[in-house]
Amino acid sequence: MAKILLVEDNELNRDMLSRRLGKHGFEILIAVNGEDSVAIAKACEPDLILMDMSLPVMDGWKATSLIKADPLTRHIPVIALTAHAMDDDRQKALAAGCDDYDTKPIDLVRLLAKIGRFAG
């Protein structure tokens, strides 16, 4: 069973997505801000990180950069999740170190396909 770190500050989005992913057999870890995501990634070594980019304390771009700069966590795939759907937003997420990018609202079938490529 793959372990996914879901980084999402919106409680409704977090609860909905964690329940839906849990029904597909994933173990879900939760972080509500970028700073916590970095600490949890180091402590728990998830198989994949779903990273909201607009977060309190530390945004997803900075958190991803720190995760990818650390030898202990750089191997963990990060999929950016954001309501920002412009091409330059995608490029900014990839430049920060994200391995893939998906937009909100979440299309679960599309997201599961992306998850499967990294943590199948």
N, C-alpha and C positions, 0 to 999 in steps of 0.2 A: 504494500500500500504506500503510495507516494505521499510525502509530507509537504504541504503547501503553506507558505507563510502569506497570509492575506493582509495587506497593509491598506487599511481603509478607515477614514475618520468618520464617515457618515454611518450612523448606527443602522439605519434601514438597509442601506446597500450592503453593509458588512454582514448583517444577520441573514439577508436573503441569499447572498452569494455563498456564505459559509454553509448554510443548510443545503443548498442545491449541489455544491461540490461534495459535501459529506455523503449525500445520497448516491453519488457516483464512486464512493469508496475511498475518497481522499481523506487523510488526516489533516485537519486544519489548525494552524497556529494563527493567532491574531496579534496585530500591532495597530495602534490607532494614530501613530505619528511616525515621522521618518527616523527620529532618534531611536525610538524603541525598535524599529525594524532592523537597524544596524546591530543593536545588542542581541536581539532574538536570532538573527541570522548567524551570528558568531556562536551563540550558546547552543542552538538547537540544530544547526546545519540542515535546513529544509532542502528538499529536492528541487524546489521552484519557489520563486517569489512573484506574487501578483501585487504590483506597486501602483497605488494611486499616486498621481503626480502632484496634486494640490493638497498638501497636508500641513497641519500645524506643527510647531516647534522646529521641524526641519522638513523641507519639501522633498518630494520623491526624486527629483533630479539630483540633489545633493546626497540623499541617502543612497541612491544607486551608485553614484560616483565613489562613495566611501566603501560600499560593499565590493565593488569591482576593483578597488585599489588594494584591498586587503588580501594577502595570499591565502588566508583561511577561508575566505568566502567568494573569491573572484570566480570560481567555477560554477557557482549557483546561477542558473538561468533566471533572468528577471523579465517579466512581461509587464510593460507599462499599461495601466488602465486609466483612461482620462476622458473627460467630456470634451476636451480640446481636440477637434477633428481636422484641423488644417494640416497640410503637408509639412509645414515648418515645425509644427508641434511634434509630429512623428520623428522628424530629423533631429530635433532637440533631445527627445527621449533616447534615440539610438546613440547620439553623441555622448550622452551621459553614461552609456554602458548597457542600456536595456537591450535584450536579445530579440525582443519582439514588441509589438504595440497593438493595443486593441482599444476601441472606443466604447464609451457609455452612451446610451444604455447597453448593457451587456447582452450580446447574442450568445446564449449558452452553448449552442452547437458549435459555433465558430470558435469560442474560447476553449472548449474541450479539445477541439482539433489542435489548437496551438499548444495547449498543455501537453497533449499526447506526443507532440514532437520533441518535447524537452524532458518530460517526466512520465513517459508511457510505460 
